[in-house]
Amino acid sequence: MRTSKLFLILAVLMITSLFFSSGYSAKAAAVSPSTALGTSPDAIAIRVMPNSDHFSPLVWYGKNIKLKGSPQNLLVDGYEAIRDGRTVYVNAANISGNSFYTNIYIISYNQEAEDKTIDIFGQILTHWKFNTNSDINGNQKQKIIRDVKRLANLSELNQALGNYKKDDFPRLKSGSYVTGASVSVWPSWQASLGADLGLTMPLDPVNKLGGCPAGFNKETCWNETDKTFHFNFNLTDGDPKSISHSPVYWYKDGVFYAGLETGYNLIATVPHVSFNVAP
């Protein structure tokens, strides 16, 4: 029986690897434990759905699943996921060449499944690996995971901006170091911008401005004496003082931005939200 279980686990993992390493927009696979165990009528199904808006698993679930339960947060291979009963939804990157996609990977098992099937399902979640491309090392994988999180956060920030007053956006005329702007390491990020949007503002997974010289606050890079910010909001790659080289979120005159860590070409971006790739 132990060998049979291992066979099924390997079979399912090979199928997930086959589908998840490709650029398919939507794929599905189902494996029945009867293949390996002989008598079980159970099945474990896998589906890949495009996530061109870079939604988090919870937001995607809210927009696409009609019969909702009580989803619980979890991580699968470092990526954000939710579990609703027999189904798990994972928001993960798919790297194809130099292109960067996000997909929702869905895995579930049938109702009234046998205990051994549920156990296999749990083992699949534990051993599931994404981005097994030979050229992606552990450090790059962590950057990819963080960029997926950044895109999901920007998607939600964009929704909050869309729900703001009609034909307007937070002006930040006061309460921030720079009029009309805020950075995720500044107090105004939550106290002013978050208050305006009625939102608990997300923080970048790294959330650091580096290289602040003497005279500037080491976290905010703000010089309280001169009332100056060490960096600027210029998006020119060649500008060493551009904030776009830092792994932070920032807001300027109605637009949210993020300094991404990977250099892949994003396939589909969130409308009205700009992205800049940090080197």
Residue pairs with C-beta under 8 A, 6 or more apart in sequence:
1 37
4 36
4 37
4 38
5 36
5 37
5 116
5 119
5 120
7 36
8 31
8 33
8 35
8 36
8 37
8 120
9 120
9 123
9 124
9 127
11 31
11 35
11 36
12 31
12 44
12 46
12 120
12 124
13 124
13 127
13 128
15 29
15 31
15 46
16 29
16 46
16 105
16 107
16 124
16 128
17 129
17 132
18 29
19 27
19 29
19 46
19 48
20 48
20 92
20 94
20 103
20 105
20 130
21 94
21 132
21 133
22 94
22 96
23 94
23 96
23 99
23 101
24 48
25 48
25 49
25 50
26 47
26 48
26 49
26 50
27 47
27 48
28 45
28 46
28 47
28 48
29 45
29 46
29 47
30 43
30 44
30 45
30 46
31 43
31 44
31 45
31 46
32 40
32 41
32 42
32 43
32 44
33 40
33 42
33 43
33 44
33 114
33 116
33 117
33 120
34 40
34 41
34 42
37 116
40 114
40 116
40 117
41 110
42 109
42 110
42 113
42 114
42 117
43 109
43 110
44 107
44 108
44 109
44 117
44 120
44 121
44 124
45 107
45 108
45 109
46 105
46 106
46 107
47 105
47 106
47 107
48 103
48 104
48 105
48 106
49 60
49 64
49 103
49 104
49 105
49 106
50 101
50 103
50 104
51 60
51 91
51 101
51 102
51 103
51 104
52 102
52 267
52 268
53 155
53 268
53 270
54 102
54 148
54 151
54 152
54 154
54 155
54 268
54 269
54 270
55 63
55 91
55 104
55 152
55 155
56 80
56 91
56 152
56 153
56 155
56 156
57 71
57 80
57 81
57 82
57 89
57 90
57 91
57 104
58 71
58 73
58 82
59 152
59 155
59 156
59 159
60 89
60 91
60 104
61 68
61 71
61 82
61 84
61 89
62 68
65 84
68 84
69 84
69 85
70 84
71 82
71 83
71 84
71 89
72 82
72 83
72 84
73 80
73 81
73 82
74 81
74 82
74 83
74 88
75 81
76 88
76 90
76 92
76 125
76 128
77 90
77 92
77 128
77 129
77 130
78 141
78 142
78 145
79 90
79 91
79 92
79 93
79 130
79 145
79 148
80 90
80 91
80 148
80 149
80 152
81 88
81 89
81 90
81 91
82 88
82 89
83 89
86 108
86 109
86 110
86 111
86 113
87 106
87 107
87 108
88 106
88 107
88 108
88 125
89 104
89 105
89 106
90 104
90 105
90 106
90 107
90 128
90 130
91 102
91 103
91 104
91 148
91 152
92 102
92 103
92 105
92 130
92 131
92 148
93 100
93 101
93 102
93 103
93 130
93 131
93 144
93 145
93 147
93 148
94 100
94 101
94 102
94 103
94 130
94 131
95 101
95 131
95 133
95 136
95 144
95 264
98 263
98 264
98 265
99 264
99 265
99 267
100 144
100 147
100 262
100 264
100 265
100 266
100 267
101 267
101 268
102 148
102 151
102 152
105 130
107 121
107 124
107 125
109 117
109 118
109 121
110 117
113 121
131 141
131 144
136 144
140 262
143 261
143 262
144 262
146 205
146 206
146 247
146 261
147 260
147 261
147 262
149 205
150 204
150 205
150 249
150 258
150 260
151 258
151 266
151 270
151 275
153 202
153 204
153 249
153 258
154 249
154 256
154 258
154 270
154 273
154 275
155 270
155 273
156 202
157 199
157 201
157 202
157 249
157 256
157 273
158 256
158 270
158 271
158 272
158 273
160 197
160 198
160 199
161 169
161 197
161 254
161 256
161 272
162 272
164 170
164 196
164 197
169 253
169 254
170 192
170 193
170 196
170 197
170 251
170 254
171 180
172 179
172 180
172 181
172 182
172 188
172 192
172 193
172 196
172 251
173 179
173 180
174 192
175 188
175 191
175 192
176 182
176 186
176 188
176 192
176 193
177 186
177 188
177 220
177 222
177 227
177 229
178 229
180 252
180 253
181 233
181 250
181 251
181 252
181 253
182 188
182 189
182 192
182 193
182 250
182 251
183 189
183 209
183 220
183 243
183 248
183 249
183 250
183 251
184 201
184 202
184 203
184 204
184 207
184 248
184 249
184 250
185 207
185 208
185 209
185 219
185 220
185 221
185 248
186 220
186 222
187 220
189 201
189 203
189 249
189 251
190 200
190 201
193 201
193 251
194 200
194 201
202 249
203 249
204 247
204 248
204 249
204 258
204 259
205 247
206 247
206 248
206 261
207 247
207 248
207 249
208 219
208 246
208 247
208 248
209 219
209 220
209 221
209 230
209 231
209 243
209 246
209 248
210 246
211 230
212 218
212 219
212 221
212 230
213 230
215 223
215 225
215 226
216 222
216 223
216 230
217 223
217 224
221 229
221 230
221 231
222 228
222 229
222 230
223 229
223 230
230 241
231 241
231 242
231 243
231 246
232 239
232 241
232 242
232 243
233 242
233 243
233 250
233 252
234 241
234 242
234 244
235 242
235 244
235 257
235 274
235 276
236 242
237 244
237 279
243 250
243 259
244 257
244 259
244 276
244 277
244 278
245 259
245 278
245 279
246 259
246 278
247 259
247 261
247 278
248 258
248 259
249 256
249 257
249 258
250 256
250 257
250 258
251 257
255 272
255 273
255 274
256 273
256 274
257 273
257 274
257 275
257 276
258 275
258 276
259 276
259 277
259 278
260 275
260 276
260 277
260 278
261 278
262 277
263 277
263 279
266 275
269 275
